[in-house]
Amino acid sequence: MGIRLLIADDHKVVRRGLHFFLKTQKDIDIVGEAENGREAVELVRSLNPDVILMDLSMPVMDGVEATKEIRTFNQEIKVIILTSYADQDHVIPAIQAGASGYQLKDVEPDELVHTIREVLNGESKLHPKVTSHVMSHLMQTNQKEQKPLTPLTNRENDVLKEIAKGRSNKEIAAALYITEKTVKTHVSNILSKLELADRTQAALYAVKNGLDE
């Protein structure tokens, strides 16, 4: 089975360009295209894609609101923001909405394909121009809003540190000498205990609390 991909962008030229390139990838199956956020939400319900390439600035409903709504009824789907905006005002809301990846439209085509594959495998992929903004924002967050690490077990803390290094479940399993199934259980517990939406937020949380060292 190929990666079921939905493209959401209000510019037809962009959609066509992405479609033209991505259809050359044997493991990617483009199941639909949406020209606004509302249409993207509706298509997710009917087509059940694995990954969405989501623009931020769209009519009717923007990418952030669409991502939020989609995540309310589908926690498994991966949303990759593909936009021209790299500033905090756009980046932070998108990550908080539940996006698993954030790439700029000047990304190399091969890198975009790599991002799609990695995000589907549970990785967090942020464009380098975006990462510094996110880190800066988190470091400026009021201290009282930081969640304590006490709810996590020692092993969960170990897994969280590995997530912050950008490692996959398979790599974490090898590093900690445990099974991938056990890693998945720990990741699920971490997200639940810290009230985080996905691995991207878990990685950012770890960096914010100095667990990436």
N, C-alpha and C positions, 0 to 999 in steps of 0.2 A: 504494500500500500504506500502510495506517495504522500507527501505532505500536502494536506488540503489547505489551500491558501485563498484568502479573500483580500482584495485590494480596495481600499476606501480613500478616494481622493476626488475633489470636486473639479479637477482639471483633466479633461479627457486625454489631452496629449500625454500627461504624466501616466495616467492609467494604461494607455496604449503602449507607452515606452516600457513600463514595468512588465506588462503582459508579454510583449515581444521578447524581452530578454529572459524573463523567468521561465517561459515555456520551453526554453532550450535546456533547462535543467531536468534530467530524467526523473529525479525524485520529488519534483514539485508539480502539483496538479492545481491549476488556478480554477477554483470552483465558481467564482463570481466577482463582480465589481459593483461598488457603491459610489454614488456621487455626493453623498452627504452622510452625516452621522446617523440620522434616523433610518435611512435605508440600510446602513451597515448593521444596525441592531436587528432589523427585520430579517436580513439575509442570514445573519448568524443563527437565528431561530430556525430558519427553514433549511439551511445548507450545512450547519454544524461543522464549520471549518476548524482546522487545528491551529492556524495562525492567521492573524490579521495584520496587514500593513496599513496603518492608520495615520492619515494626515491630521493635523491639528485644526487648521483654519478651514472650516467647511460651513456652508449654509444649513439652515434648519436645525442642525445639532452639530456642535463641534466635536473634535476627537476626544477631548477629555470627558465630556458628558456621555458620549457614546461608550467609551471605555468603562465608565462607572456603571452604566446601565447593564452592559453586557456582563460585567463581573457579578452582578446581583443574581443572574440566573445561570451563569456558566463559569465556574471557577477553574476549569481545566484549560480553557482556551488561552492562547498566548497572544498578547497584543504588542506589536512593535510599532512605536511611533516613528514615522518617516516624515520629516518636516524641514523647513528652512530656519526655524527658530531654535536658538541655543541659549537663550537667556533664562534666568531663574523663574521669571513670571510664567513661562511656558513649561519649562522642564519639571519643576517641583510638582505642580498640579497633576501632570501626566503620570509621574511616578506614584504619587499618592493615590491616583485613581486606579492603579493596578497594572500599569504597563510593565512588561518584562524586559523591554528593550527600547532604546531611544537612539535613532540614527538620523543624521542630517542628509539632505537630498544631494549633497556633493560627495556622498560615500562612493567608494569604488564598487562597481557591480559585484565583483567576486566577494568583497567584504560583506555586502548586503546578503548574499546567498549564505555565507558563513554564519552571519547573525541569525538568519532564519533557522538554520539547522541547530545551532547552539542553543537558542532560546527554546526550541521545541524539546531539547534534551534537558531542560531545566536550568540552563545557565542564565546569567544576567549580563546583557550586553549594552553598554552605554558608549556613545561616541566620546572620544577623548576631550573634545571641546565642552562636553556636557558635564563630565565627571567633576571637574574642578568647581563648577557652580553648585553642584549638589553637595559636595563636601563642605563648601563654604557655608551653605545654607544650614546644614545640620550642625555645624560647629557654633552657629549663632543662635541656635534654638535655646529657649529658656531652659535652664537646668531643671526646673521643677517638672518639666514635661518629659524628662528622661525616665524610662521605665527601669526599675531595678533588675539586676541580673540574677538575683537570688532564686527566682522560680526555676531556673534552669539547673539541671544536674551537671556534674562535671563532664560527663560524656557529651551532653547536649552543647555545653560550652565549647568542647573540642570540635564538634561538628560545625558550630557557628563560625569558629575561627577559620575552618577550611572553606566554608561558603564565602567568607570575606576575601579569600585568596582567589576566588573565581573558579574553584575546582568543581568538577562534575561529581555526581553521586558515585560513579565508578572509581574516580580518583580518590575521593574521600574514603571510600571503603578500603582501598589499597593502603592509604596512608595510616588509617587507624586500625587496620587488621580486623575489620568487621565486614559483614555482608552488605550488598547494595540494599537489600530489603530492610535491614536494620537502619541503614542511613536514611532511607525514605521515612521510616517511622520517626526517627529523631528530628528530621526536618519538619515533619508534620507537627510534632509536639512543640518545636521551637516557634513556629508560626502561630500556633494556637496560644501558647503561654504569653508571647510578647505582643499578641494581637496585631500581627503583621499580615499583609495580603499575600506576599510571595517572596521568593528568594532574593529579588532585587532589594526589597525593603530590609530583608534580614541582613544582607551584605552591608547596606548603608548603616544599619543599626550597629553592626559589629565595628565598623570603622569609627563611628561616632563615639563608641565606648572603648576605643583603643584595643579591640580584640584582634586587629589585623596584623599586629606586630609579631 
